[in-house]
Amino acid sequence: MTEEGTQEAERRKAIETELKRLEESAIYSSQIQFEQTKQWRGVNLLLGIPASLLAAIAGTAALVNTGGRIVAGVVALTSAGFGATLTTVNASHRMNQAAAAANAYLEIQTAARQARTIDLPCLSIEEARNILAELTARRDEQNKTAEPPNRRSYKKAQKNINSGGQTYAVDETRSPEE
């Protein structure tokens, strides 16, 4: 092999390695954001259901008899507290934001894997480098907009990935080097 051919092979291998890193980064980021989605959905339900139920109870207590006004008032204030907390935390918005970020990372993961396993062998070095740069820019932009994960989400995501949660059945038949 000529020196130029050796350099091209080394560069192609470096691009492949970097695509693997990008893919791995996107796997973790998507899984973490999915865990964040689950947590915010839980917070939304934990605060939203009691707020709604307490509001209904307060309304019923106020309408049933006039002696229940104090109970109705306390229950209404408790309901308002849950509602105010829910509004302040904005769990519904955060849940949707985390889900959108998770799906964006999945798109990057898929594109990196396809570029590495399907396109890279047929691309020129310049084309491969451009794809890598575009995917890196997408990942970096997503990192800027995604909410930073908490420790619990990170740990749960890591556990899910380590137990095969991001593995396709077809991948189990592939060799470990791929």
N, C-alpha and C positions, 0 to 999 in steps of 0.2 A: 504494500500500500504506500502511496506517495505521502509526502509530508502534508500536502494540502488535504488529501483524503483522511489522514489521521486526525488533523485538526477539525475537519468537518464532523467526523465520528465522535470526537471528544465533545464538541459543541452540541451535537444532537443529544448525546447522553446527558449533558448538563441541563439542557432544556427539558428532557424527559424527567430528570430528577426534580427540577423545579416545578414541573406540572404535578408530580406526585405530592410535593409539599403543599402546593396550592389546593389540591384535592383533599388532602388530609386536614388542612386548616378549615376548609369549607365543611367537611364532615362534622368536625367538632363544633364549629360555629352554628351550623344548622341544628344539630341535636341540642345544643345549649339553648338556643332560641325556642325550640319546641318545648323544652322543659320550662322556660320562662312563661310560655303561653299557658301551659297547664297550671302553673302557680297563679297567674293573674286571673284565670278563669275561676279558680277556687276562691280567691279573694272576692271576686265579683259576686259569686254565689253566696259566700259566707256573710257578706254585708247586705247584699240586695234582697235575699229571701227574708231575713228577719225584718228589714225595713218595711217591706211590703206587707208582711203578716201583721206586724205591730200597728201599722197604719190602719189596716182593716179592723183589727181588734179595737183600736181607739175609736174609730168611727162607730162601730157597733155599740160599744159601751156608752158612748155619748148619746146615741139615739134610743137605747133601750130604756133608760130611766135617768132622771136628773140627779139621782144620788151617786151615779157613777162618774160624775164630772171630774173628780180628782183623779180617779183611776184612769179615766180616758185621757186626761191631761198629761199624766206621767207617762203613759204608754205612747202618746203622741210625741212627747219630747224625746223619748228613747228612740222612736222610729225616726224622728228628725235627725238625731245624732248619727244613727246608722247611715241615713241618706247623705248627710253632710260629709261623713268620712268617705263614703263611696264616691261622692263627687270630687273630693279633694284628692283621693288616691288615683282616681280615673282608671280603675282596673280594666274596664272594658276597652278603652283606647289602648292601654298598654298591652293587653292581650292581643288585640288586632295588629298592633305594631310588631310584636314579637313573632306572630305567625307570618306576617309579610316578610320579615327579615329571615326567618327560617327557610321560607320557600325561595327567597333570593339566593341564599347560600346553597340550597340544593341545586338551583340552576347552575351556579358557578361550579359546583362539584361535578355535575353531569358533563358540563362543557369541558372541564379540565380532563376528566377521564376519557371522554371521546376524542379529544385532541391528542391525548397521549397514546391511546390504544389503537385508534383508527387512522387519524390523519397524519401524525408525526412521521411515520415511515415514508410517506409519499410527498411531504412538503419540503420545499427548499428551506435552508436554515433561516433565511430572512422571513419567509412566511411563518415558520414555526415561532420565531422570536416575536413577530407581530401578534400572533395569537396569544402567546404567553403574556405579553405586555398588556393586551386588552383585558384578559382575564384577571391579571393582577390589579389593574385599575378598577375593574368592577368590584373585586373583593375589598380593595382599599376604600372605595366609596361606600360600600355596604357597612364596613367597619365604622365609618364616621357616623352613620345614621342609626345603627343598631344600639339599643340600650345595653349598657354594660351588664354582664350577667352577675348574679349573686353566686356565692360559693355552693349553695345547695343545688342550683341548676347545673353548675359545672360538674359536681360529683355525680349527680344522677345521669347526666349525659355521658360521662366517662364510663359509668357502669353499664349503661345501655349499649354503648359502642363495643366495649370489651366482651359483652355477652353475645355479640353478633347482631345487634339491632340495626346496623347499617350495612349488613351483608345480604346480597342477593343469592338465591339458591344457585344460580349459574356460576357465581364466583367460587363456590365451594369446590367446584371441579377443576378450577384453574390452579396452576402451580404457584407456590408462595412468592416466587421471584417476580411475578407479574404485577 
